[in-house]
């Protein structure tokens, strides 16, 4: 009795499987959910988004098995560019327009509909402001009979701050930089600039260098009468 040749049997099964798979992939009418990259275009010199912009869309598409398989494994697809003409009055991305844009890109498949998850958008006017920086020494305690004896150097003296209009209303034209409560010698440090805690607000510098010298008084300050 001849022993079964498992290698030949395995190759036959593999060939049959490949034949079935290729035949199945050639058929039409398959549907799947596709994630496709999206680029939201707007005039970023005038407007700033106040919520994260969607970077991809989810769509239901129908086509042949080969087309859908290719789309599912395809890498580096060029994003669909969706233009927002009037950002201040646009609160969501139009799914009908997205369907048309995606249909033009995927001409070999049929786009059934866009799954409208996380397509809300929000913009405000971009405001740019120049802010002056000053050292606040009012709360500093120096050693007895010591005072600031030189000019207080503040570098940079001004910064540029930009962000959404609502957040920029909270940014003053002059920012007082608080110094340590106790200073015992000449001072030269980098200090964080206190700004509104808003991820959409950006400043030309996040730190300021403040330096000055202190000296002991040789005679008491005259008492004002």
Helices and strands as residue ranges (DSSP letters): H 6-25, E 30-41, E 47-49, E 56-63, H 65-73, E 80-83, G 87-89, H 95-105, E 110-115, E 123-136, E 141-142, E 146-148, E 153-155, E 158-164, H 165-168, E 174-178, E 182-183, E 187-192, E 202-203, E 207-212, E 214-216
